[in-house]
Amino acid sequence: MITTSLEKIGNKEIAAYERPKNLRATSVPFTGSPRNHPIDTEKIQLVTDAFSRLAAYYEFRADDIAFIEELASLVDPEGEVAPMVRVWVKRSSIGLRAFPFLVDEPKMSDQES
């Protein structure tokens, strides 16, 4: 899973990894719950609604990620935890956006009857 880097400095002081300058000018933010790609270890998926049965997700190559910010985790009523992150993806990168849907018979409109 992707994590935010921390580096040790001096006498065991810990400083958060510094956000790159001009991040908004060079990258676009996407927020979701990170998942490992089921097949390709060079890609990550961000689930937009971690507890939904039909949640949409984004998919990006790990090399296209400029920066990751850890956000507050979500917890459902049963106590299941979903970590949340903001992923800054480099502009002009190719991503995938998937929206699952239920396949069913189309409903006839009044005009078609």
Phi, psi and omega in degrees: 000152181278135179230161176279136182278140171237143178236144179275141177222151175053225182276066178060024173282146180243131178237139178294148177302131185286136177291132179300148177290150178058032183301317181296330180284333185253348187217164179238132182275143173227138183242140177175186178263119185288142176225146172290143176293137184293340184236315188257112182288350179271003181234156173234159175240143175243115179273126186286328178224093190301335185257002180275144178290329181241052183284142173282161176212157174252151178227131181223154172285139180301325180293340181272359181270123181271328185196150178230132176247132176279132179248176177296139178285155175259147178230129178273172183302336179272359178093004178287134184254136175238112177293145180238143179221158169249119182254125178263114183257135181300137178302148180072009174283156176265127177235170178238134176240122182240132179237104178291151177211159180271123178278127182209171176297135176291145179275137180281136177276168180300330182288333183275348184282000000 
